[in-house]
Amino acid sequence: MTSFNLIFKGEILEGKDRHKLSLALAKFLSVPESKAHLLFSGNPISIKKGLTATQAEAIKSKLLSAGIITYLKQVPAGESSVLVKQPESKPKNYPITKLSSETKTSSVKSKVTYEGLSSRWQKIFAEFDFRQADKLGYFASAKSQPHLSRSKKEQIKGQNIINFNVLAFIFGPFYYMTKGMWKKGLYLLLLTLALNLLTVVIVSLFTDRDISTMLYIINSTIYGLTANYDYYRYYKLGETTWSWMPKWMASGITTVSLVTTSFLGVLLLAYSEMAAADNVSIIQDGYLTGYKQTTIGQAFDNWQACTKTSWREQQANNGAISVIYQCSMDANQVKSLAKQSLVFVTGQIDDGFLAHIDVAILAVSFQINIDDTFEINGAQWAFKYGEGKKYTPFVNPDYVLKDIYTNRLNGSVSDAFTLDNLVINGVN
């Protein structure tokens, strides 16, 4: 004799509260509330078996009136495929929440249960199960039919449940390791370090600002956004690395070796950067003879003639170390002063030369001695004009220092346009 099984696939009517329906359905089936989330895993579950066509349609209609969508599966005589034991009695015309007294059920079978987890984690895992995130992945599950069938309010509520892990935001890779996800924790640490280095390199091209706080927030946010999903995959599927990674990277030995090697490289790079920073700091924190009213760094970086300043270390082939200070200026203010100098030197204004100057940079070089003392060993301008043309005269450092410490611009420009400099640099 042909019978029917009633199949539930985790689908509910739009606008219904999934959490309330899961509890109601669990009560109807005499399933513990702690396992209610398993009913919404997305796997087909036979919640009634061996029903006649009339019985099956009656129960299906009753469940649909409560907001639960089910399907009928015809079962030939002698065939049985049961996940939940079903009662022999005829369905009663009671609301779904009243039907538990008329049924005999057993627990829903599942390879992984969440009984040992806190209620918070059970809610998070139930939401991922509902979206079928174990099969579809994180982003695809956000477009799954069960998720989109809910009201916008319920979608947002579900998203808020899984969105962010505060402890992972605070403790980063250490949180991953305490949860057993040490491989993912190490690889995420390696990834964030690489992103940090790339960001520092790019930002340093445009500014000297300290961006360490911004990098910490970016790193922490990555951990906070990924921890819930990663732990779900680890707990339910035993996933220790991401599916997109090559298989050879999943080995524990490979993980440790790769991360250790990368760390050593980062440490060496950091050490070299710190050494360079120390040499720059020696100059910035020092004083010049005759100008001890303020440090070199304060005087040079706050020179009002500059639109931008920078410091860098430079090492010659013979091992000599210099620290180079650069001041970028508004070309127009330099040209107005240069006109006065040219008139004084040549008796005429060379508009063809000055009119095309669009870049003006003054560099001062400090030589660092073995005993960490230092001295100025040169000052040079770099003017760019015309198509690929440069005018790079050396100037007397004393004129530059006088301009900097009096916070003005005069002598260093005048000295750049002396007759000797114009002749040496081939300006006619």
C-alpha positions as CSV (number, residue, x, y, z in Angstrom):
1,M,0.0,0.0,0.0
2,T,1.3,3.4,-0.9
3,S,2.0,5.8,2.0
4,F,3.4,9.3,2.3
5,N,6.2,10.9,4.3
6,L,5.9,14.6,5.2
7,I,9.2,16.3,4.5
8,F,10.5,19.5,6.0
9,K,13.4,21.4,4.4
10,G,13.7,24.3,6.7
11,E,11.5,26.6,4.7
12,I,8.9,29.0,6.3
13,L,6.6,31.7,4.9
14,E,8.0,35.2,4.5
15,G,7.4,37.4,7.5
16,K,7.3,34.6,10.0
17,D,9.6,34.5,13.0
18,R,12.0,31.5,12.4
19,H,13.0,31.3,16.0
20,K,9.5,31.0,17.3
21,L,8.6,28.5,14.6
22,S,11.6,26.4,15.4
23,L,10.6,26.1,19.0
24,A,7.0,25.4,18.1
25,L,8.1,22.7,15.6
26,A,10.5,21.2,18.1
27,K,7.7,21.0,20.7
28,F,5.4,19.4,18.1
29,L,8.0,16.7,17.5
30,S,9.1,16.4,21.1
31,V,12.6,17.5,20.2
32,P,14.6,19.3,22.9
33,E,14.7,23.0,22.4
34,S,18.6,22.8,22.4
35,K,18.3,20.8,19.1
36,A,15.6,23.0,17.5
37,H,18.2,24.6,15.3
38,L,18.9,21.3,13.6
39,L,15.4,21.3,12.1
40,F,16.6,24.3,10.0
41,S,19.8,22.8,8.8
42,G,18.5,22.8,5.2
43,N,18.7,19.0,5.1
44,P,15.4,17.3,4.2
45,I,13.8,15.8,7.4
46,S,10.9,13.3,7.5
47,I,8.8,14.7,10.3
48,K,5.8,12.3,9.6
49,K,5.9,8.9,8.0
50,G,3.5,6.3,6.8
51,L,0.6,8.7,6.3
52,T,-2.4,8.2,4.0
53,A,-2.9,10.9,1.4
54,T,-5.7,12.4,3.4
55,Q,-3.7,12.5,6.6
56,A,-0.6,13.9,4.9
57,E,-2.6,16.8,3.3
58,A,-4.3,17.6,6.5
59,I,-1.1,17.9,8.5
60,K,0.6,19.8,5.6
61,S,-2.2,22.3,5.6
62,K,-2.2,22.7,9.4
63,L,1.6,23.3,9.4
64,L,1.3,25.8,6.5
65,S,-1.3,27.8,8.4
66,A,1.3,28.2,11.1
67,G,3.9,29.3,8.5
68,I,5.8,26.0,8.0
69,I,6.3,24.8,4.4
70,T,6.4,21.0,4.0
71,Y,6.4,18.6,1.1
72,L,4.8,15.2,0.5
73,K,7.0,12.2,-0.6
74,Q,5.3,9.1,-1.9
75,V,6.8,6.0,-0.4
76,P,6.1,2.6,-2.0
77,A,4.9,-0.2,0.2
78,G,7.8,-1.8,2.2
79,E,10.1,1.2,1.8
80,S,11.1,3.2,4.9
81,S,13.3,6.2,5.2
82,V,12.9,7.8,8.6
83,L,14.7,10.5,10.5
84,V,12.0,11.1,13.1
85,K,9.6,8.5,14.4
86,Q,6.0,9.2,13.7
87,P,2.8,8.5,15.6
88,E,0.1,6.1,14.5
89,S,-2.8,8.3,15.6
90,K,-4.7,10.5,13.3
91,P,-3.9,14.2,13.3
92,K,-6.0,16.4,15.6
93,N,-7.3,19.8,14.7
94,Y,-5.2,21.6,17.2
95,P,-2.8,24.5,16.6
96,I,0.8,23.3,16.0
97,T,1.9,24.3,19.6
98,K,-0.8,21.9,21.0
99,L,0.1,18.8,19.0
100,S,3.0,17.6,21.0
101,S,0.8,15.6,23.4
102,E,-0.6,13.6,20.5
103,T,2.9,12.5,19.2
104,K,5.8,10.2,19.9
105,T,9.1,11.4,18.5
106,S,12.8,10.8,18.8
107,S,15.6,13.3,18.4
108,V,16.8,14.5,15.0
109,K,19.8,12.7,13.8
110,S,22.9,14.8,13.1
111,K,26.6,14.0,12.9
112,V,27.4,17.1,14.9
113,T,25.4,18.4,17.9
114,Y,25.8,21.8,19.6
115,E,24.8,20.7,23.1
116,G,28.2,21.5,24.6
117,L,28.2,25.0,23.3
118,S,26.9,28.2,25.0
119,S,23.5,29.5,24.0
120,R,25.3,32.3,22.1
121,W,27.2,29.9,19.9
122,Q,24.2,27.8,19.4
123,K,22.3,30.8,18.0
124,I,25.2,31.7,15.7
125,F,25.6,28.1,14.4
126,A,21.8,27.8,14.0
127,E,21.8,30.9,11.8
128,F,24.7,29.5,9.7
129,D,22.8,26.2,9.4
130,F,19.6,28.0,8.4
131,R,21.6,29.7,5.6
132,Q,23.3,26.4,4.6
133,A,26.6,28.1,5.1
134,D,28.4,24.8,5.5
135,K,27.5,23.9,1.9
136,L,27.2,27.3,0.1
137,G,30.0,29.3,1.9
138,Y,29.7,32.6,3.7
139,F,28.8,35.0,0.8
140,A,26.6,32.6,-1.2
141,S,24.7,31.7,2.0
142,A,23.6,35.3,2.3
143,K,21.7,34.8,-0.9
144,S,20.2,31.4,0.0
145,Q,16.5,30.8,-0.4
146,P,15.8,30.3,3.3
147,H,17.5,33.5,4.2
148,L,15.9,35.6,1.5
149,S,12.5,34.2,2.3
150,R,12.5,36.0,5.6
151,S,11.3,39.5,6.1
152,K,13.9,42.3,5.9
153,K,13.7,42.7,9.7
154,E,14.5,39.0,10.2
155,Q,17.3,39.1,7.7
156,I,19.0,42.0,9.5
157,K,18.4,40.2,12.9
158,G,20.1,37.1,11.6
159,Q,23.0,39.0,10.1
160,N,23.6,40.8,13.5
161,I,23.8,37.4,15.2
162,I,26.7,36.2,13.0
163,N,28.3,39.5,12.1
164,F,31.0,40.3,14.6
165,N,33.1,38.7,17.4
166,V,34.3,41.2,19.9
167,L,36.7,38.9,21.6
168,A,38.4,38.1,18.3
169,F,38.6,41.8,17.6
170,I,40.5,42.3,20.8
171,F,42.7,39.2,20.9
172,G,43.1,38.5,17.2
173,P,45.2,35.4,16.4
174,F,45.4,34.4,20.1
175,Y,41.6,34.0,20.1
176,Y,41.8,31.7,17.1
177,M,44.4,29.6,18.8
178,T,42.3,29.2,22.0
179,K,39.5,27.9,19.8
180,G,41.8,25.3,18.2
181,M,42.1,27.2,14.9
182,W,45.8,27.7,15.2
183,K,46.5,27.2,11.5
184,K,44.0,29.8,10.4
185,G,45.2,32.1,13.2
186,L,48.8,31.9,12.0
187,Y,47.8,32.4,8.4
188,L,45.6,35.4,9.2
189,L,48.5,36.9,11.2
190,L,50.8,36.4,8.2
191,L,48.1,38.0,5.9
192,T,47.6,41.0,8.1
193,L,51.4,41.6,8.4
194,A,51.7,41.5,4.6
195,L,48.8,44.0,4.3
196,N,50.4,46.2,6.9
197,L,53.7,46.3,5.1
198,L,52.0,47.1,1.8
199,T,49.9,49.8,3.4
200,V,53.0,51.4,5.1
201,V,54.9,51.4,1.8
202,I,52.0,53.0,-0.1
203,V,51.2,55.6,2.6
204,S,54.9,56.6,3.0
205,L,54.9,57.7,-0.6
206,F,52.4,60.5,0.3
207,T,52.8,61.3,4.0
208,D,55.0,60.7,7.0
209,R,52.0,60.3,9.4
210,D,52.0,57.5,12.0
211,I,49.3,55.0,10.8
212,S,49.9,52.3,13.5
213,T,46.5,52.9,15.1
214,M,44.7,52.6,11.8
215,L,46.6,49.4,11.0
216,Y,45.6,47.9,14.4
217,I,41.9,48.7,13.8
218,I,42.1,47.1,10.3
219,N,43.8,44.0,11.7
220,S,41.4,43.6,14.6
221,T,38.4,44.1,12.3
222,I,39.5,41.3,10.0
223,Y,39.6,38.9,13.0
224,G,36.3,40.2,14.3
225,L,34.5,39.7,11.0
226,T,35.9,36.2,10.2
227,A,36.0,34.4,13.6
228,N,32.3,33.3,13.9
229,Y,32.2,31.7,10.4
230,D,35.7,30.2,10.8
231,Y,34.8,28.6,14.1
232,Y,31.5,27.3,12.7
233,R,33.4,25.6,9.9
234,Y,36.0,24.3,12.3
235,Y,33.4,22.9,14.8
236,K,31.0,21.4,12.3
237,L,33.3,20.3,9.4
238,G,36.6,20.1,11.1
239,E,38.0,22.7,8.7
240,T,41.5,23.9,9.8
241,T,42.4,25.9,6.7
242,W,40.4,27.5,4.0
243,S,39.2,25.5,1.0
244,W,40.8,27.8,-1.5
245,M,44.3,27.2,-0.1
246,P,46.6,24.7,-1.9
247,K,46.7,21.3,-0.1
248,W,50.4,21.6,0.7
249,M,49.6,24.7,2.9
250,A,47.2,22.6,5.1
251,S,50.1,20.6,6.6
252,G,50.9,21.7,10.2
253,I,54.7,21.5,9.4
254,T,54.2,23.7,6.3
255,T,52.1,26.2,8.2
256,V,54.7,26.6,11.0
257,S,57.6,26.7,8.5
258,L,56.0,29.2,6.2
259,V,54.9,31.5,9.0
260,T,58.2,31.3,10.9
261,T,60.2,32.1,7.7
262,S,57.9,35.1,7.0
263,F,58.2,36.3,10.6
264,L,62.0,36.2,10.3
265,G,61.8,38.2,7.1
266,V,59.5,40.8,8.8
267,L,61.8,41.0,11.8
268,L,64.8,41.7,9.6
269,L,63.0,44.3,7.7
270,A,61.7,45.9,10.9
271,Y,65.2,45.8,12.4
272,S,66.6,47.6,9.3
273,E,63.8,50.2,9.5
274,M,64.4,50.7,13.2
275,A,68.1,51.2,12.6
276,A,67.3,53.8,9.9
277,A,64.8,55.4,12.2
278,D,67.5,55.6,15.0
279,N,69.9,57.4,12.7
280,V,67.2,59.9,11.6
281,S,66.3,60.4,15.3
282,I,69.9,61.2,16.1
283,I,69.7,64.1,13.8
284,Q,66.2,65.2,14.6
285,D,66.8,65.1,18.4
286,G,70.2,66.9,18.1
287,Y,71.3,70.5,18.2
288,L,73.6,72.5,15.9
289,T,76.3,74.8,17.2
290,G,75.0,78.3,17.4
291,Y,71.4,77.1,17.1
292,K,70.6,75.5,20.4
293,Q,67.3,77.2,21.0
294,T,65.4,74.2,19.5
295,T,66.1,70.7,18.2
296,I,67.0,70.2,14.5
297,G,63.8,68.3,13.9
298,Q,61.6,71.0,15.4
299,A,63.3,73.7,13.4
300,F,63.5,72.0,10.1
301,D,60.0,70.4,10.1
302,N,58.3,73.6,11.1
303,W,60.1,75.8,8.6
304,Q,57.1,77.8,7.1
305,A,58.7,77.9,3.7
306,C,58.0,74.2,3.2
307,T,54.8,72.6,2.0
308,K,56.2,69.1,2.8
309,T,59.2,67.8,4.6
310,S,60.8,64.3,4.8
311,W,63.8,62.5,6.3
312,R,65.6,59.4,5.0
313,E,68.8,57.5,5.6
314,Q,71.3,57.0,2.8
315,Q,74.4,54.7,2.8
316,A,77.3,55.2,0.4
317,N,79.3,52.4,-1.2
318,N,82.1,53.0,1.3
319,G,79.7,52.5,4.2
320,A,79.4,56.2,5.1
321,I,75.9,57.0,6.5
322,S,74.0,60.2,5.8
323,V,70.6,61.5,6.7
324,I,68.9,63.5,4.1
325,Y,66.4,66.2,4.9
326,Q,64.1,67.5,2.1
327,C,61.9,70.5,2.0
328,S,59.4,70.8,-0.9
329,M,58.3,74.4,-1.6
330,D,55.8,76.4,-3.6
331,A,57.6,77.1,-6.8
332,N,56.0,80.5,-7.1
333,Q,57.5,81.9,-3.9
334,V,60.9,80.7,-5.0
335,K,60.6,82.3,-8.4
336,S,59.7,85.7,-7.0
337,L,62.9,85.7,-4.9
338,A,65.0,84.2,-7.8
339,K,63.9,87.2,-10.1
340,Q,65.5,89.6,-7.6
341,S,68.8,87.6,-7.6
342,L,68.9,87.3,-11.4
343,V,68.4,91.0,-11.8
344,F,71.2,91.7,-9.4
345,V,73.6,89.2,-11.0
346,T,72.8,89.5,-14.7
347,G,71.0,92.8,-14.9
348,Q,68.0,91.3,-16.6
349,I,65.2,88.8,-15.9
350,D,65.3,85.5,-17.8
351,D,61.6,84.8,-18.1
352,G,62.2,81.9,-20.3
353,F,64.1,80.1,-17.5
354,L,62.1,81.1,-14.4
355,A,58.7,81.0,-15.9
356,H,58.9,77.2,-16.4
357,I,60.1,76.3,-12.9
358,D,57.4,74.1,-11.4
359,V,59.3,72.1,-8.8
360,A,61.5,73.5,-6.0
361,I,63.1,71.1,-3.5
362,L,65.9,71.9,-1.0
363,A,67.9,69.1,0.5
364,V,70.3,69.2,3.4
365,S,72.7,66.3,4.1
366,F,74.0,65.3,7.5
367,Q,77.0,63.1,7.8
368,I,76.9,60.7,10.8
369,N,80.2,59.8,12.4
370,I,81.2,56.4,14.0
371,D,80.7,57.9,17.5
372,D,77.2,59.1,16.5
373,T,78.2,62.7,16.3
374,F,77.2,64.5,13.1
375,E,77.8,67.5,10.9
376,I,76.2,69.1,7.8
377,N,78.1,68.1,4.7
378,G,76.1,69.8,2.0
379,A,72.9,71.6,0.9
380,Q,71.5,71.5,-2.7
381,W,68.5,72.7,-4.6
382,A,66.6,70.7,-7.2
383,F,64.6,72.9,-9.6
384,K,62.7,71.3,-12.5
385,Y,61.8,73.4,-15.5
386,G,60.8,72.8,-19.1
387,E,60.7,69.3,-20.5
388,G,62.9,67.1,-18.3
389,K,65.3,70.0,-17.5
390,K,66.8,70.4,-14.0
391,Y,68.8,73.1,-12.2
392,T,70.6,71.7,-9.2
393,P,72.9,74.3,-7.6
394,F,74.7,73.7,-4.3
395,V,74.3,76.4,-1.7
396,N,76.1,77.4,1.4
397,P,74.6,75.5,4.4
398,D,75.0,78.6,6.5
399,Y,72.5,80.5,4.4
400,V,70.1,77.6,4.7
401,L,70.4,77.4,8.5
402,K,69.9,81.1,8.9
403,D,66.7,80.9,6.8
404,I,65.4,77.9,8.8
405,Y,66.1,79.2,12.3
406,T,64.7,82.6,11.5
407,N,61.7,80.9,9.8
408,R,62.0,82.8,6.5
409,L,63.2,82.3,2.9
410,N,65.9,84.5,1.5
411,G,69.6,83.7,1.5
412,S,69.2,80.1,0.5
413,V,67.4,81.2,-2.7
414,S,69.8,84.1,-3.5
415,D,72.8,81.8,-3.2
416,A,71.2,79.4,-5.7
417,F,71.2,82.0,-8.4
418,T,74.7,83.4,-8.2
419,L,76.8,83.8,-11.3
420,D,79.0,80.8,-10.4
421,N,76.0,78.5,-10.0
422,L,74.4,79.7,-13.2
423,V,77.6,79.0,-15.1
424,I,78.4,75.7,-13.5
425,N,74.9,74.4,-14.2
426,G,74.9,75.6,-17.8
427,V,72.1,78.2,-17.5
428,N,72.6,80.9,-20.1
